[in-house]
């Protein structure tokens, strides 16, 4: 009990204002974060050979870019040269897409292909053997920016942030409910590699 009480205290260097800003940002834009994390960075990790072959998920503070311009420059310098297709990455990408599509029995798989193509581009999705979707590719390319513009335009309204969070939470819970068949999800930390 003493350990838990000690462990749950925030460290002295905690910036409560930054934490509140993060909570507020997540409430307003959690849907974007989920898509970018799952279909953006999750899928991107499958074409980084070292990451596709091993798991390693911390970033030292000094490597976190201060703004979007720095992030773009850092990406071109340290990420782009590492990208390459691997058999392991192709398998991981297929597993990730299958897990995401499990919710509706696979019906959303073409949409997931299109959203991944939109987020990562043709070259990377080609490496991952993700097929083109004649209907969904143009729909996502035009519909997603319009959806984001609408959400951002309505965001200043008083009830929008809480409404967005409620809607996004409903989607998250639904995404967890079906694969788990309504049972609590237990995440076990691995203590060994897969092989």
C-alpha positions in Angstrom: 0.0 0.0 0.0 2.9 2.4 0.8 4.5 1.6 -2.5 1.3 2.3 -4.4 0.8 5.6 -2.6 4.4 6.6 -3.4 4.2 5.3 -7.0 1.0 7.2 -7.9 2.4 10.6 -6.9 3.5 12.7 -9.8 7.3 13.5 -9.9 8.4 17.0 -8.8 9.2 18.0 -12.3 5.6 17.4 -13.5 4.2 20.4 -15.4 0.5 20.3 -14.5 -0.3 22.9 -17.1 1.2 20.7 -19.9 -0.7 17.7 -18.6 -4.0 19.6 -18.6 -3.2 20.9 -22.1 -2.7 17.2 -23.2 -5.9 16.1 -21.6 -7.8 18.9 -23.3 -6.2 18.2 -26.7 -7.1 14.5 -26.4 -10.7 15.3 -25.5 -11.0 17.5 -28.6 -9.0 15.5 -31.1 -8.8 12.0 -29.7 -10.2 10.5 -33.0 -7.3 12.0 -35.0 -4.8 10.7 -32.5 -6.3 7.2 -32.5 -6.2 7.0 -36.3 -2.7 8.5 -36.6 -1.4 6.2 -33.9 -3.1 3.0 -35.2 -2.9 3.5 -38.9 -0.1 6.0 -39.1 2.6 5.3 -36.7 1.5 1.7 -36.1 1.7 0.9 -39.7 4.8 3.0 -40.2 6.6 0.8 -37.7 6.1 -2.2 -39.9 8.4 -0.7 -42.6 11.2 0.1 -40.2 13.2 -3.1 -40.3 14.7 -2.9 -36.8 11.3 -2.1 -35.3 9.5 -4.7 -37.3 12.0 -7.3 -35.9 12.0 -6.2 -32.3 10.1 -4.0 -29.8 11.9 -1.3 -28.0 7.8 1.9 -27.6 10.7 5.2 -25.2 11.9 8.6 -26.7 14.3 10.8 -24.7 13.0 14.3 -24.2 15.8 15.9 -26.2 14.8 14.0 -29.3 11.2 15.3 -29.2 10.8 18.1 -31.8 9.6 21.5 -30.6 7.4 22.2 -33.6 6.0 20.7 -36.9 8.9 22.2 -39.0 11.5 20.5 -36.7 9.5 17.3 -36.8 9.5 17.3 -40.6 13.2 18.0 -40.7 13.9 15.3 -38.1 11.8 12.8 -40.0 13.7 13.3 -43.3 17.0 13.0 -41.4 16.4 10.0 -39.2 13.3 8.2 -40.3 13.2 8.2 -44.1 16.7 6.5 -44.4 15.5 3.6 -42.2 12.4 2.7 -44.1 12.4 -0.5 -46.1 10.0 -3.4 -46.7 10.6 -6.7 -44.9 8.7 -9.9 -44.9 8.2 -9.4 -41.1 6.8 -5.9 -41.7 4.4 -7.1 -44.3 3.1 -9.8 -41.9 2.8 -7.3 -39.1 0.9 -4.8 -41.3 -1.5 -7.6 -42.2 -2.0 -8.6 -38.6 -2.6 -4.9 -37.6 -5.2 -4.4 -40.3 -6.9 -7.7 -39.5 -7.1 -6.8 -35.8 -8.6 -3.4 -36.7 -11.1 -5.0 -39.1 -12.1 -7.7 -36.6 -14.7 -5.4 -35.1 -17.1 -5.8 -38.1 -16.1 -9.1 -39.5 -13.7 -7.5 -42.0 -16.1 -5.2 -43.8 -14.0 -2.2 -42.9 -10.8 -3.6 -44.3 -11.1 -1.7 -47.6 -11.6 1.6 -45.7 -8.6 0.7 -43.5 -6.5 0.2 -46.6 -7.6 3.6 -48.0 -6.9 5.4 -44.7 -3.5 3.8 -44.4 -2.7 4.8 -48.0 -3.9 8.4 -47.2 -1.7 8.6 -44.1 1.5 6.8 -45.4 1.4 7.3 -49.2 1.6 5.0 -52.1 5.3 3.9 -51.7 4.9 2.5 -48.2 1.5 0.9 -48.7 3.0 -0.7 -51.9 5.8 -2.1 -49.8 3.2 -3.5 -47.4 1.1 -5.1 -50.2 -1.9 -3.0 -49.2 -4.2 -3.0 -52.2 -5.7 0.1 -53.8 -9.3 0.6 -53.2 -11.1 2.2 -56.2 -14.0 3.5 -54.1 -12.5 4.2 -50.7 -9.2 5.8 -51.8 -10.8 8.9 -53.5 -13.5 8.9 -50.7 -10.9 9.1 -48.0 -8.7 11.6 -49.9 -11.6 14.1 -50.2 -13.8 13.1 -47.3 -11.3 13.0 -44.5 -10.0 16.6 -44.9 -13.6 17.8 -45.1 -14.5 15.9 -41.9 -11.5 17.4 -40.1 -12.4 20.9 -41.3 -16.0 20.4 -40.0 -14.9 19.2 -36.6 -12.4 22.0 -36.3 -14.9 24.6 -37.3 -17.5 23.4 -34.7 -14.8 22.9 -32.0 -15.2 26.4 -30.5 -18.9 25.8 -29.7 -19.4 25.2 -25.9 -20.5 21.6 -26.0 -18.3 20.4 -28.8 -15.2 19.3 -26.9 -17.2 17.1 -24.5 -19.4 15.9 -27.3 -16.4 14.9 -29.4 -14.8 13.1 -26.4 -18.1 11.2 -25.8 -18.4 10.2 -29.5 -14.7 9.2 -29.7 -15.0 7.2 -26.4 -18.0 5.4 -27.8 -16.0 4.4 -30.9 -13.0 3.3 -28.7 -15.2 1.2 -26.4 -17.0 -0.3 -29.4 -13.6 -1.1 -30.9 -12.6 -2.9 -27.7 -16.0 -4.6 -27.1 -16.2 -6.8 -30.2 -12.7 -8.3 -30.3 -12.9 -9.0 -26.6 -16.4 -10.5 -27.0 -17.5 -8.2 -24.1 -15.0 -9.6 -21.6 -12.5 -7.5 -19.8 -9.2 -7.1 -21.7 -6.1 -8.4 -19.9 -2.8 -7.2 -21.3 0.0 -9.4 -20.3 3.5 -8.0 -20.5 5.8 -10.4 -22.4 8.9 -11.6 -20.7 10.6 -13.1 -23.7 10.8 -12.6 -27.5 8.4 -14.4 -29.9 11.0 -16.8 -31.2 
